[in-house]
Amino acid sequence: SNSIKLTDSAPVRADSAEIKSKKSNRFRRLARSRKGEKKGIGTEESRSLEEENELLRSKLDSLRRQVQMLAERNADLRLQNHSLKTRNENLTKRSKDTIRQVTRQISSPNNLS
């Protein structure tokens, strides 16, 4: 019966610990934002941060477009690879068949003279 009590109470403890950490995180964020208000982030710094943010957003957009292009190229190459593999298999079968045929013709009694 002890093990049942432990398993029943463990999730409750985890939940209360999680709630406490969320509360303390919220208070930390509030404290940080109040410090920011007291310090008063300068408009110059704010402007430079916004510019940096814009630059990073544009880089991110560019990278997303690159990823999209690479994904399309990858899909094209996969299709090409598949068709080349199929072609290779067919040519291999055909060459094996031809070799068998020639071998049969050579070893047939009609060709022995």
C-alpha positions, 0 to 999 in steps of 0.5 A, a space after each residue: 500500500 506504500 507504493 500506491 501512496 507514493 505513486 498517487 502523491 508524486 504527480 501532486 508534488 511535481 505539479 505544485 513544484 511546477 506551479 511554484 517555479 512558474 510563479 517565481 519566474 513570473 516574479 523575476 520577469 516582473 522585477 526585470 521589467 521594473 528594473 528596465 523602467 527605472 534604468 530607462 532604456 535609451 531611445 538610441 539603444 532601443 532603435 539600434 535593437 530594432 534595427 538589429 532585429 529587422 536585420 535578423 528577420 531579413 536574414 531569417 527570411 533569406 535562410 527560409 527561402 534557401 531552405 525551401 529551394 534546397 528542399 525542392 532541389 533535393 526532391 528533384 534529385 531524389 526523383 532523378 536518382 530513382 529513375 536512374 536506379 530503375 534504368 540501371 536495374 533494367 540495363 543490368 537485367 538486359 545485359 544478363 539476359 544477353 549474356 545468358 542467350 549468347 552463352 546458350 548459343 555458344 554451347 548449343 550442339 548446332 554451333 559445334 562443327 
